[in-house]
Amino acid sequence: MVRFITKDGLRKLNEELEDRKTRLRQEIAQAIKEAKEQGDLSENAEYAEAKTQQNENESRIGELEMIVKNSQVVEKDETVKGAQIGSIVKVKSNGSEMEFTIVGSNEADPANFKISNESPLGKAFMGHNGGDDVNVLTPRGITIAYQILDVK
């Protein structure tokens, strides 16, 4: 399944992948080597921990490779009006102003106001311009009204 991603999001995934394949793999291999030198592996907590770290790292490498392989970079089309992937949407709701960046689902980080184009909020903002009012039905069944102030 193809996932949409911004250039910055793809760059960050590739950086993490490279770091895990080089630096982290070497650190874990060194930890395994040192643990093996301590002798009996059946009661060696350092060895067991290093092997666990190795398994987790290799799993994440596989996951990252699959994400990168199945991702399609989406660039913001300046000729298109309205919010799209890569847009920064400034909104007002219940007297508070917020800015959200619409990103692909792989790079969503709601705590940092990066929302997926597939999320209820992202879907509601897509295609809208400054001055538009949108209502968003939350997963809890509550409708929240937003006024879009600006789309960059």
MDAnalysis code that builds the backbone (N, CA, C; Angstrom):
import MDAnalysis as mda
import numpy as np

u = mda.Universe.empty(456, n_residues=152, atom_resindex=np.repeat(np.arange(152), 3), trajectory=True)
u.add_TopologyAttr("name", ["N", "CA", "C"] * 152)
u.add_TopologyAttr("resid", np.arange(1, 153))
u.add_TopologyAttr("resname", ["MET", "VAL", "ARG", "PHE", "ILE", "THR", "LYS", "ASP", "GLY", "LEU", "ARG", "LYS", "LEU", "ASN", "GLU", "GLU", "LEU", "GLU", "ASP", "ARG", "LYS", "THR", "ARG", "LEU", "ARG", "GLN", "GLU", "ILE", "ALA", "GLN", "ALA", "ILE", "LYS", "GLU", "ALA", "LYS", "GLU", "GLN", "GLY", "ASP", "LEU", "SER", "GLU", "ASN", "ALA", "GLU", "TYR", "ALA", "GLU", "ALA", "LYS", "THR", "GLN", "GLN", "ASN", "GLU", "ASN", "GLU", "SER", "ARG", "ILE", "GLY", "GLU", "LEU", "GLU", "MET", "ILE", "VAL", "LYS", "ASN", "SER", "GLN", "VAL", "VAL", "GLU", "LYS", "ASP", "GLU", "THR", "VAL", "LYS", "GLY", "ALA", "GLN", "ILE", "GLY", "SER", "ILE", "VAL", "LYS", "VAL", "LYS", "SER", "ASN", "GLY", "SER", "GLU", "MET", "GLU", "PHE", "THR", "ILE", "VAL", "GLY", "SER", "ASN", "GLU", "ALA", "ASP", "PRO", "ALA", "ASN", "PHE", "LYS", "ILE", "SER", "ASN", "GLU", "SER", "PRO", "LEU", "GLY", "LYS", "ALA", "PHE", "MET", "GLY", "HIS", "ASN", "GLY", "GLY", "ASP", "ASP", "VAL", "ASN", "VAL", "LEU", "THR", "PRO", "ARG", "GLY", "ILE", "THR", "ILE", "ALA", "TYR", "GLN", "ILE", "LEU", "ASP", "VAL", "LYS"])
u.atoms.positions = np.array([
    [0.838, -1.168, 0.000],
    [0.000, 0.000, 0.000],
    [0.890, 1.241, 0.000],
    [0.639, 2.148, -0.918],
    [1.427, 3.367, -1.034],
    [1.011, 4.345, 0.062],
    [2.013, 4.900, 0.734],
    [1.790, 5.920, 1.764],
    [2.403, 7.216, 1.274],
    [1.695, 8.311, 1.521],
    [2.214, 9.612, 1.126],
    [3.114, 10.151, 2.223],
    [4.163, 10.858, 1.796],
    [5.136, 11.394, 2.733],
    [5.734, 12.673, 2.153],
    [6.140, 13.572, 3.021],
    [6.800, 14.793, 2.547],
    [8.278, 14.493, 2.331],
    [8.964, 15.390, 1.615],
    [10.410, 15.218, 1.395],
    [11.146, 15.163, 2.724],
    [10.764, 16.051, 3.639],
    [11.410, 16.101, 4.950],
    [11.168, 14.801, 5.715],
    [9.961, 14.285, 5.645],
    [9.641, 13.029, 6.319],
    [10.466, 11.868, 5.781],
    [10.626, 11.798, 4.467],
    [11.427, 10.744, 3.845],
    [12.896, 10.883, 4.229],
    [13.379, 12.120, 4.261],
    [14.771, 12.370, 4.667],
    [15.010, 11.864, 6.095],
    [14.083, 12.149, 6.998],
    [14.229, 11.712, 8.390],
    [14.206, 10.181, 8.504],
    [13.328, 9.535, 7.743],
    [13.282, 8.070, 7.757],
    [14.591, 7.478, 7.240],
    [15.113, 8.045, 6.157],
    [16.377, 7.556, 5.601],
    [17.543, 7.784, 6.563],
    [17.525, 8.906, 7.283],
    [18.577, 9.161, 8.277],
    [18.517, 8.134, 9.405],
    [17.308, 7.860, 9.895],
    [17.167, 6.861, 10.952],
    [17.609, 5.484, 10.452],
    [17.215, 5.129, 9.243],
    [17.586, 3.843, 8.664],
    [19.103, 3.711, 8.558],
    [19.759, 4.735, 8.048],
    [21.217, 4.706, 7.904],
    [21.902, 4.594, 9.269],
    [21.407, 5.346, 10.245],
    [21.971, 5.305, 11.593],
    [21.832, 3.914, 12.206],
    [20.689, 3.307, 12.031],
    [20.459, 1.963, 12.582],
    [21.320, 0.910, 11.884],
    [21.522, 1.066, 10.573],
    [22.311, 0.091, 9.819],
    [23.804, 0.204, 10.108],
    [24.251, 1.380, 10.454],
    [25.690, 1.581, 10.654],
    [26.021, 1.685, 12.143],
    [25.817, 2.842, 12.725],
    [26.247, 3.103, 14.105],
    [25.626, 2.141, 15.107],
    [24.306, 2.006, 15.101],
    [23.639, 1.185, 16.108],
    [23.970, -0.298, 15.950],
    [24.027, -0.782, 14.716],
    [24.408, -2.189, 14.501],
    [25.800, -2.464, 15.073],
    [26.740, -1.545, 14.841],
    [28.115, -1.723, 15.336],
    [28.155, -1.706, 16.861],
    [27.403, -0.796, 17.471],
    [27.372, -0.725, 18.936],
    [26.818, -2.013, 19.538],
    [25.761, -2.528, 18.944],
    [25.147, -3.758, 19.450],
    [26.083, -4.942, 19.239],
    [26.714, -5.005, 18.086],
    [27.663, -6.093, 17.819],
    [28.802, -6.068, 18.831],
    [29.285, -4.875, 19.163],
    [30.356, -4.748, 20.157],
    [29.868, -5.206, 21.536],
    [28.641, -4.850, 21.897],
    [28.080, -5.267, 23.181],
    [27.932, -6.792, 23.249],
    [27.533, -7.408, 22.150],
    [27.404, -8.874, 22.097],
    [28.784, -9.520, 22.245],
    [29.765, -8.973, 21.537],
    [31.133, -9.497, 21.610],
    [31.667, -9.435, 23.045],
    [31.483, -8.285, 23.689],
    [31.965, -8.126, 25.062],
    [31.240, -9.060, 26.023],
    [29.945, -9.256, 25.819],
    [29.178, -10.146, 26.683],
    [29.618, -11.598, 26.501],
    [29.930, -11.991, 25.255],
    [30.398, -13.357, 24.992],
    [31.724, -13.625, 25.689],
    [32.567, -12.598, 25.776],
    [33.884, -12.758, 26.410],
    [33.778, -12.991, 27.917],
    [32.616, -12.725, 28.480],
    [32.426, -12.923, 29.923],
    [32.169, -14.376, 30.283],
    [31.980, -15.222, 29.298],
    [31.826, -16.644, 29.583],
    [30.410, -17.145, 29.398],
    [29.922, -17.916, 30.366],
    [28.633, -18.608, 30.322],
    [27.497, -17.700, 29.852],
    [26.970, -17.987, 28.651],
    [25.930, -17.153, 28.070],
    [24.546, -17.429, 28.665],
    [24.362, -18.596, 29.294],
    [23.041, -18.948, 29.822],
    [22.638, -18.067, 31.000],
    [23.594, -17.522, 31.713],
    [23.289, -16.658, 32.856],
    [23.853, -15.252, 32.657],
    [24.014, -14.851, 31.417],
    [24.635, -13.573, 31.108],
    [23.566, -12.556, 30.700],
    [23.182, -11.677, 31.644],
    [22.128, -10.692, 31.402],
    [22.539, -9.689, 30.324],
    [23.829, -9.335, 30.282],
    [24.296, -8.382, 29.283],
    [24.139, -8.952, 27.877],
    [24.437, -10.243, 27.729],
    [24.296, -10.905, 26.438],
    [22.825, -10.943, 26.020],
    [21.955, -11.323, 26.945],
    [20.523, -11.410, 26.643],
    [19.978, -10.032, 26.249],
    [20.390, -8.993, 26.960],
    [19.940, -7.634, 26.653],
    [20.452, -7.187, 25.281],
    [21.694, -7.472, 24.979],
    [22.266, -7.088, 23.684],
    [21.551, -7.820, 22.537],
    [21.226, -9.088, 22.744],
    [20.514, -9.840, 21.700],
    [19.099, -9.280, 21.509],
    [18.464, -8.876, 22.599],
    [17.143, -8.251, 22.505],
    [17.237, -6.951, 21.718],
    [18.240, -6.127, 22.032],
    [18.440, -4.881, 21.308],
    [18.692, -5.146, 19.820],
    [19.460, -6.193, 19.539],
    [19.752, -6.545, 18.151],
    [18.456, -6.909, 17.411],
    [17.614, -7.724, 18.040],
    [16.344, -8.116, 17.413],
    [15.442, -6.904, 17.173],
    [15.365, -6.014, 18.159],
    [14.536, -4.818, 18.016],
    [15.069, -3.915, 16.906],
    [16.383, -3.765, 16.842],
    [16.982, -2.920, 15.809],
    [16.729, -3.496, 14.417],
    [16.931, -4.799, 14.265],
    [16.719, -5.421, 12.949],
    [15.251, -5.355, 12.537],
    [14.342, -5.477, 13.497],
    [12.914, -5.348, 13.194],
    [12.599, -3.937, 12.703],
    [13.160, -2.938, 13.381],
    [12.921, -1.551, 12.987],
    [13.544, -1.260, 11.626],
    [14.705, -1.823, 11.347],
    [15.325, -1.651, 10.027],
    [14.403, -2.201, 8.945],
    [13.862, -3.380, 9.165],
    [12.933, -3.976, 8.191],
    [11.693, -3.118, 8.003],
    [11.173, -2.597, 9.110],
    [9.994, -1.738, 9.049],
    [10.298, -0.458, 8.263],
    [11.439, 0.168, 8.561],
    [11.823, 1.397, 7.862],
    [12.031, 1.151, 6.369],
    [12.676, 0.035, 6.029],
    [12.894, -0.276, 4.616],
    [11.563, -0.438, 3.885],
    [10.595, -1.073, 4.534],
    [9.283, -1.262, 3.915],
    [8.568, 0.086, 3.757],
    [8.651, 0.942, 4.774],
    [8.008, 2.257, 4.690],
    [8.619, 3.070, 3.558],
    [9.949, 3.104, 3.489],
    [10.635, 3.883, 2.453],
    [10.270, 3.340, 1.072],
    [10.257, 2.031, 0.938],
    [9.951, 1.400, -0.350],
    [8.527, 1.720, -0.810],
    [7.593, 1.768, 0.127],
    [6.186, 1.948, -0.218],
    [5.686, 3.383, -0.062],
    [6.603, 4.322, 0.082],
    [6.210, 5.717, 0.253],
    [6.337, 6.483, -1.059],
    [5.419, 7.397, -1.235],
    [5.452, 8.274, -2.406],
    [5.583, 9.704, -1.902],
    [6.641, 10.381, -2.331],
    [6.871, 11.758, -1.912],
    [5.830, 12.656, -2.579],
    [5.211, 13.471, -1.735],
    [4.216, 14.419, -2.219],
    [4.762, 15.818, -1.973],
    [4.864, 16.574, -3.042],
    [5.304, 17.958, -2.910],
    [4.086, 18.856, -2.978],
    [4.139, 19.918, -2.202],
    [3.042, 20.871, -2.194],
    [2.954, 21.516, -3.576],
    [1.770, 21.479, -4.155],
    [1.526, 22.063, -5.476],
    [1.033, 23.483, -5.282],
    [1.890, 24.448, -5.580],
    [1.563, 25.860, -5.355],
    [0.435, 26.350, -6.253],
    [0.122, 25.611, -7.307],
    [-0.956, 26.042, -8.203],
    [-2.331, 25.620, -7.679],
    [-2.342, 24.725, -6.688],
    [-3.596, 24.231, -6.126],
    [-3.987, 25.096, -4.937],
    [-5.219, 25.528, -4.926],
    [-5.741, 26.311, -3.803],
    [-6.207, 25.347, -2.715],
    [-6.066, 25.782, -1.485],
    [-6.567, 24.984, -0.376],
    [-5.493, 24.134, 0.266],
    [-5.812, 23.637, 1.448],
    [-4.879, 22.829, 2.230],
    [-4.614, 21.494, 1.535],
    [-3.370, 21.058, 1.631],
    [-2.936, 19.790, 1.055],
    [-1.774, 19.266, 1.891],
    [-1.281, 18.095, 1.576],
    [-0.124, 17.566, 2.305],
    [1.018, 18.558, 2.149],
    [1.619, 18.927, 3.258],
    [2.693, 19.908, 3.270],
    [2.223, 21.298, 3.678],
    [0.923, 21.506, 3.730],
    [0.377, 22.818, 4.103],
    [0.446, 23.031, 5.611],
    [0.617, 24.287, 5.981],
    [0.485, 24.697, 7.381],
    [-0.845, 25.423, 7.462],
    [-1.734, 24.921, 8.306],
    [-3.085, 25.445, 8.408],
    [-3.246, 26.120, 9.766],
    [-3.518, 27.411, 9.731],
    [-3.760, 28.167, 10.968],
    [-5.265, 28.224, 11.174],
    [-5.709, 27.782, 12.347],
    [-7.139, 27.710, 12.624],
    [-7.472, 28.350, 13.967],
    [-8.767, 28.611, 14.128],
    [-9.276, 29.125, 15.392],
    [-10.448, 28.251, 15.798],
    [-10.458, 27.836, 17.062],
    [-11.554, 27.029, 17.584],
    [-11.715, 27.339, 19.065],
    [-12.928, 27.605, 19.466],
    [-13.224, 27.922, 20.873],
    [-12.324, 29.022, 21.423],
    [-12.031, 30.028, 20.610],
    [-11.224, 31.165, 21.051],
    [-9.722, 30.950, 21.021],
    [-9.264, 29.764, 20.693],
    [-7.826, 29.470, 20.643],
    [-7.367, 29.345, 19.193],
    [-6.175, 29.879, 18.924],
    [-5.574, 29.731, 17.599],
    [-4.497, 28.660, 17.649],
    [-4.430, 27.854, 16.593],
    [-3.448, 26.775, 16.489],
    [-2.963, 26.688, 15.050],
    [-1.772, 26.117, 14.874],
    [-1.258, 25.830, 13.537],
    [-0.967, 24.344, 13.439],
    [-1.478, 23.744, 12.389],
    [-1.242, 22.332, 12.122],
    [-0.501, 22.198, 10.795],
    [0.394, 21.237, 10.718],
    [1.029, 20.885, 9.459],
    [0.416, 19.569, 9.010],
    [-0.068, 19.521, 7.788],
    [-0.657, 18.295, 7.255],
    [0.459, 17.473, 6.620],
    [0.607, 16.246, 7.094],
    [1.668, 15.353, 6.630],
    [1.065, 13.990, 6.284],
    [1.888, 13.116, 5.717],
    [1.459, 11.748, 5.465],
    [1.348, 10.990, 6.777],
    [0.656, 9.875, 6.764],
    [0.393, 9.132, 8.004],
    [1.657, 8.624, 8.687],
    [2.721, 8.350, 7.933],
    [3.957, 7.844, 8.535],
    [4.680, 8.886, 9.369],
    [4.429, 10.155, 9.125],
    [5.152, 11.196, 9.849],
    [4.260, 12.002, 10.783],
    [3.032, 11.550, 10.983],
    [2.115, 12.241, 11.889],
    [2.682, 12.247, 13.304],
    [2.527, 13.381, 13.959],
    [2.992, 13.576, 15.335],
    [2.062, 14.594, 15.982],
    [0.877, 14.159, 16.388],
    [-0.129, 15.097, 16.904],
    [0.372, 15.965, 18.061],
    [1.254, 15.446, 18.890],
    [1.775, 16.232, 20.010],
    [2.534, 17.467, 19.529],
    [3.066, 17.398, 18.311],
    [3.784, 18.528, 17.714],
    [2.995, 19.173, 16.580],
    [1.669, 18.950, 16.587],
    [0.741, 19.557, 15.638],
    [1.001, 19.151, 14.193],
    [1.558, 17.954, 13.988],
    [1.690, 17.381, 12.652],
    [0.601, 16.327, 12.535],
    [-0.398, 16.629, 11.696],
    [-1.548, 15.741, 11.584],
    [-1.558, 15.048, 10.226],
    [-2.006, 13.824, 10.244],
    [-2.080, 13.027, 9.025],
    [-3.211, 13.510, 8.131],
    [-2.969, 13.406, 6.841],
    [-4.026, 13.702, 5.868],
    [-5.175, 12.706, 5.980],
    [-4.950, 11.592, 6.688],
    [-5.974, 10.568, 6.850],
    [-6.733, 10.702, 8.167],
    [-6.276, 11.602, 9.043],
    [-6.943, 11.805, 10.338],
    [-8.231, 12.600, 10.130],
    [-9.155, 12.530, 11.080],
    [-10.393, 13.321, 10.932],
    [-10.111, 14.809, 10.721],
    [-9.168, 15.366, 11.458],
    [-8.830, 16.777, 11.323],
    [-8.177, 17.057, 9.972],
    [-7.217, 16.214, 9.591],
    [-6.546, 16.382, 8.308],
    [-7.514, 16.288, 7.142],
    [-8.393, 15.288, 7.185],
    [-9.387, 15.134, 6.109],
    [-10.284, 16.359, 6.012],
    [-10.677, 16.900, 7.181],
    [-11.578, 18.053, 7.185],
    [-10.915, 19.304, 6.607],
    [-9.596, 19.473, 6.846],
    [-8.897, 20.664, 6.369],
    [-8.529, 20.593, 4.893],
    [-8.342, 19.382, 4.366],
    [-7.884, 19.220, 2.990],
    [-8.808, 19.961, 2.017],
    [-8.190, 20.772, 1.151],
    [-8.927, 21.481, 0.117],
    [-9.544, 22.794, 0.553],
    [-9.492, 23.087, 1.851],
    [-10.102, 24.332, 2.334],
    [-9.094, 25.468, 2.368],
    [-9.614, 26.699, 2.302],
    [-8.813, 27.921, 2.286],
    [-9.087, 28.764, 3.520],
    [-8.261, 29.807, 3.691],
    [-8.494, 30.770, 4.751],
    [-9.889, 31.368, 4.615],
    [-10.577, 31.512, 5.743],
    [-11.937, 32.029, 5.743],
    [-12.994, 30.950, 5.763],
    [-12.626, 29.716, 5.435],
    [-13.589, 28.613, 5.452],
    [-13.850, 28.154, 6.878],
    [-15.069, 27.693, 7.117],
    [-15.430, 27.067, 8.385],
    [-15.606, 25.580, 8.130],
    [-15.041, 24.768, 9.016],
    [-15.192, 23.310, 8.888],
    [-15.609, 22.737, 10.241],
    [-16.385, 21.694, 10.185],
    [-16.776, 20.965, 11.378],
    [-16.118, 19.610, 11.339],
    [-15.521, 19.208, 12.458],
    [-14.802, 17.945, 12.521],
    [-15.474, 17.046, 13.541],
    [-15.862, 15.865, 13.094],
    [-16.422, 14.868, 13.994],
    [-15.270, 14.063, 14.575],
    [-15.074, 14.148, 15.872],
    [-13.972, 13.449, 16.536],
    [-14.324, 11.979, 16.730],
    [-13.317, 11.141, 16.989],
    [-13.591, 9.722, 17.246],
    [-14.533, 9.498, 18.442],
    [-14.613, 10.472, 19.340],
    [-15.518, 10.361, 20.496],
    [-16.942, 10.788, 20.164],
    [-17.181, 11.202, 18.914],
    [-18.516, 11.579, 18.500],
    [-18.865, 13.033, 18.752],
    [-17.883, 13.844, 19.100],
    [-18.103, 15.264, 19.359],
    [-17.737, 16.047, 18.093],
    [-18.575, 16.999, 17.725],
    [-18.276, 17.847, 16.571],
    [-17.632, 19.140, 17.068],
    [-16.490, 19.483, 16.477],
    [-15.766, 20.702, 16.836],
    [-15.706, 21.596, 15.606],
    [-16.058, 22.861, 15.801],
    [-16.043, 23.837, 14.706],
    [-14.683, 24.523, 14.658],
    [-14.133, 24.631, 13.457],
    [-12.869, 25.326, 13.224],
    [-13.075, 26.383, 12.162],
    [-12.469, 27.551, 12.365],
    [-12.420, 28.556, 11.318],
    [-10.984, 28.555, 10.805],
    [-10.823, 28.347, 9.507],
    [-9.477, 28.358, 8.921],
    [-9.093, 29.815, 8.691],
    [-8.010, 30.229, 9.353],
    [-7.545, 31.603, 9.239],
    [-6.597, 31.793, 8.069],
    [-5.734, 30.795, 7.838],
    [-4.734, 30.914, 6.783],
    [-4.218, 29.541, 6.403],
    [-3.847, 29.402, 5.157],
    [-3.225, 28.164, 4.663],
    [-1.953, 28.571, 3.943],
    [-0.819, 28.047, 4.399],
    [0.480, 28.338, 3.773],
    [1.031, 27.088, 3.140],
])
